[in-house]
Amino acid sequence: MNIEKPGSYSGFLYWKYHGPFSAKKVIGSYATLARLFHLFGNNRIMIKQLYPYVFMALLCILFSGCNDDDSNFNQNTIGQWSIMAINLSDSPLGPVETPEDGEMISITFQPDGNFSGNTSVNTFGGKSTTNGMNLFINELVTTEVADTPFGQAFYQAIYRSSGQNEGPSEFEIIVVNDNIINLVFNEFRFLSLERL
């Protein structure tokens, strides 16, 4: 077997014609570029006409990524909450229903939109969705024991926020801080929730 020394002339010729930067490979790359250039020709107007389409394609990719995030349940609502106050009046100043001592209505929103909770005497659950800063309660299932005035106000708020029809209940999510959000409906009516 004849092994060439690394520094020999024939070794140099091998790398010249078969190495990664050989003339054959460089010419092949050049030919590909030449074909692309020939496809568009020297017509800069045609290339400029492509810019808006490329820009729109990039925007679509960018916003489709954002839409994936928006399709998830609103991060501001995920977790366990207690309802601190309920305003069912047409005035932002009240009167406001608050729980009696030791009474609590809790609600937990899951990342998949399912929720569950309880009042002093009833349990409830259902499905919800979000669209930006809006929360929609699409389905509510509850036990039906006679509730406290605060519990009744909670169910009334769900009923009124649906426009008293079979549609979903709709709330605007107002973030007060990391631990408090208000679910506003019908202008001034709201549920005030505190994170547990």
N, C-alpha and C positions, 0 to 999 in steps of 0.2 A: 504494500500500500504506500502510495506516495503522499506524504503530508507536507504541505507547504508551510514554511515559517510565516508567522504573522506579518513580518516586515517585508516579505518577498514581493516581487513584482506581480506574480500570478495571483497572490492573495489580494493585492490591490485591485487587479482587474475583476476578480470575483465580486468584491464589494461595490465596484463601480457599476456593474451590470445587474447585480442581484440584491444589493443592500436596500435598506429602507428608503434611501434618497437616490436610488438609481435613476438614470435618465429615463428608463422605461416607465417608472411609476410617476415621475414628475411630468413627463409628457402626457401620460394618461389623465392626470389631474387637470393639466392645462387643456386637454381636449374637452373634458367635461365642462370647464368654465367657458371654453370657446363656444360649445353648443348652446349653453344658456344665454351667452351674449348674443349669439346669432338668432336665438328664439325671440329675444326682445329687440334685437337689432341695435341700432344706435339711436333709437327713438326714445328720447328722454320724456316726451309728452306721455307716451304709453306708461312708462314707469311711474310718472307723477300721478297718473290717473289711478294707479293701484294703491297709492298711499291711503286714501280714505277707507278703502276696503280692509286693508291691513289694520288700520287704526280701529275700525269697528269690530273686527275679529278679536283684537286684544281687549277691547272694552267688554265684549260679550264674555270672554273667558274670565275677566276680572269680576264682573258682576254675577256671573253664575257661581263663582266661589263665594261671593257675599250672600247670594240667595241661599246657598247651602246652609250658611250660618243662621240666616233669618228663619229658615224653615224649622230649625230646632225650637224647642219651647223657650220663651223669653227667660233669660238667665236671672232677671230681677225677681221673678216670682218663685223660682224653684226653692223648695225647703218647707219647713214647718212654721206656721204662723198662728198667732192668736188674734181674734178680732177685738179691738179695743173700743171702738165706737161705731155707731151706725147713724147716719143722717138720712131720714126719709122725707124731709120737708123740702119745700121749694126755695128755702133760704140757706145760704152757706153758713149762717149763724145758728142754725138749729131750729127746733130743739133736737138734741142728740141723745140717742139711746146708748147707755153704757151698762156693762154687766154688774150684777149684784156682787157683793163680797163673796169670794170663793167660786163664782161662776166663770166658766170659760167656754168659748167656742173656738176650737182649733181646726185648722185646715192644712193639709200637706199637699203641695203640688210636686209631682214627679217630672223628670225630664221628658218623659214620653207623652205628657199632657194628662195623664190620669191623676185624679185627686181623691182624697178621702178626708174625713174629719168627723167631729162630733160636737153636739151641743150638750147641755146638761143632761138631757134625757133621750136624745135621738142620735143616730149615726147616719152618715150620708157619704156618698161617693159619686163619681161620674167621670166624664171626659171633657177636656177643654183644649182649646187651641189658642195660639197667639198670632197676631199679625202686626208686626212692629210693636207699638206701645198699646195695643188693644188686646184684651183678654175676652175670649168667648167661651161661655159654659154651654156646651152642646148637649150635654146629657146630665141629669141629676136624679139619683135614686136615693130615697131616704125612708127611714122608719117614720111612723106617723103617730107618735105619742104626743098628747097635748103638751106644748112647750111653754117655757117661761116667756115673759114679755120680750126679753132680749133675743131669745131663740126665735120667737115669732117675727121680730123685726128682721132677723137674718133671712128667713125664708121669704118674707115680703120683699126684701131688697132683690133677691134672685128673681122673684116673680115680676117685679116692676121693671127690672133692667131688660127683660125680654120684650117689653112693650105689651105685657099681659096677653101674649099670644103664644103660639107653639114654636116660635123661632128661638134661636140661641140668646142667652143673656149676654149683653155686651157691656164691658167696662173699659174705661181708659185707665192705664196704669200710670200713676203719678208717683215717682220715686222721691220720697222726702229725704231719706238718707239710707245707709246700708241696712238699717234695722226696721225701717218703717216705710210702708207703701200705702197709698190710697187708691182704691178702686172706685172710680167716679162714673156715675151713670145719670142720665136725664139731667144734665147741666150741673146741679149743685148737690145731688144726692151722692152719698159715698159710703164705702166700708173702709175703715182705717185698720190696717193690719200691722202687727208688731212681730218681728222674727223671734222665735223661741230658741 
